[in-house]
């Protein structure tokens, strides 16, 4: 298998098949499927539900991080050395990848080294890079839009952003048609929160007419402490009922493309998802057997931030099945996920 996956694809695959659970039989993993590369912590949005967005105006210059292009290229080099299953480089994480100053150079380097890559972006500056993205063989593009018109603009706190991103999407679609390619496949991601929950039906009706391959409505990721945080935007009981009915509506109608919900919580369990941290969902997670995250300074971490090593001084393959990561997997196999992981979108719920 040479293409790799991003984490969302892997978790949706896990829902359809339990084969990925076999990986957890060992503390080691033969498959690094996705390398999530955080190129920068810069962002041009101020999303209410994002910790980075809420604090972005308080950051100092010393807190702004960009990955050195030499480190980024070293990661691509090491991915290219995998033989049986090459990880996919997925540019995402703690900032907006298209604000990374060496993005054009890095995308070209991925194509040169025959490394498959994908990206999660807010799409605001896509008009500057859409040709590069197509020409350098991006396979999947996840674009975050959290409503239509003023609904989206209110969530991200950037006026005019919805119209700009839709215009950019159309530019990308026109260029793909001119190049006679379906790549990158475009997946739109909408995070359900208090500021858009009452508009979900209208949001879907707007999204289904855009040039997309799929639409995902994502439940919020939150911790027990976030339940008291009004800024986080966690839906309350009456709003959860709106979400439940909306999921049933989306699942019982045809919209010309897949409409997905992530994580895939059964409608009967939605109230427990949003209100009861002790509800007996399955307490396992497969992500540490499938993916690693690389921070801008080169540190490789697990999903919960445990640093496993640094790409500046160590090899990716050695870190992947190194002592720290194997011990982390061993603990997870024995004790299950921590309480702060209870509402992560990538864990196993069933």
C-alpha positions, 0 to 999 in steps of 0.5 A, a space after each residue: 500500500 503506497 498512499 497512506 491515509 489521513 486520520 479521519 479516513 483511518 477512523 472511518 475505515 475502522 468503523 466499517 472494519 475491525 481489522 485495525 484492532 489487530 494492531 493493538 495486539 502488540 506494543 509495536 506497530 508495523 504500519 505508520 499510516 499518517 504523519 501529521 506535520 504541524 508546519 506552523 502555529 500561525 492562524 488567520 482565524 480566531 475560531 471560538 471553539 479553538 484554544 489557539 483562536 481564542 488566545 491568538 491575540 495574546 501571543 508574543 513573537 517568541 510564541 510564534 513557531 514555524 518549522 525549519 524547511 530543512 526539518 520539513 524536508 528531512 521528514 519527507 526524505 524519511 517518509 520516502 525511505 519506507 518501502 512496503 507502506 509509505 506514510 502519508 504526510 498530512 499538513 495540519 494541527 496547531 495552525 493554518 498550513 497555508 501560512 507556512 512561508 515555505 509551503 510552495 517549496 515543500 509541496 514541490 519537494 513532496 512531488 519530487 520525492 514521490 511522497 503522497 500528501 494531504 492537508 487540512 486548511 481553512 481555505 482563506 488563502 487558497 486563491 494563492 496556492 490552488 494551482 500548486 496544490 493540484 500540480 504537486 499532487 495533493 491527494 486530499 484537501 480538508 477545508 473547514 467551513 462552519 456555516 454559511 455567510 454570517 454564521 461561518 464568519 461569526 464562528 471564525 471571527 473574520 468578516 467576509 471569510 465564507 464568501 472568500 473561501 467559496 470563491 477559492 473553492 470554485 477557483 480550485 474546481 475550475 483548475 482541476 477541470 482544466 487539468 482533467 483531474 479529480 485530485 485533490 478530493 475535497 472534503 468539507 469539515 463543519 464543527 458543530 457548536 452553539 453558534 451554528 447548531 440551529 442552522 444545520 439544515 440550511 448549512 447542509 443545503 448550502 454545502 451540497 451545492 459546492 464542488 465537494 466530494 464529501 461533507 463531514 459534520 464534526 462533534 466538538 472535542 472537549 474535556 471535563 473542564 470545558 463543560 463549564 466554558 461557555 466560550 467553547 460552544 458545547 451544545 446544551 440538551 435542547 441543542 443536542 436534540 436538534 443535532 440528533 434529529 439532523 443526523 437522522 435527516 442526513 442519514 435518511 436522505 440523499 444529497 449527491 455525496 457522502 454526509 458523514 458525522 465524526 466521531 460516529 456516535 449513535 444517535 441514542 448516545 448523543 446526550 451521553 456524549 455531550 453530558 456524561 463523561 462516565 458513560 461506558 463507551 469503549 475505552 480504547 484507541 488505535 491512533 498510537 498504532 497508526 499515526 505520529 504528530 510532528 511539532 514545528 520545532 521537530 519534536 515527535 509526539 503522541 496525540 496527548 503530547 508525550 514527546 517521543 524524540 526529535 527528528 533533528 537528531 533521531 530517525 523517524 523509524 526508530 522513534 516510531 517503534 522506540 521504547 517511549 512509544 512502545 511503553 505508551 502503547 503498552 499502558 494504553 492496552 492495559 489501562 485504556 484511554 485517560 479521562 481527558 481523551 474521553 471526547 477525542 474525535 479519533 478514539 474508539 467509541 464502539 
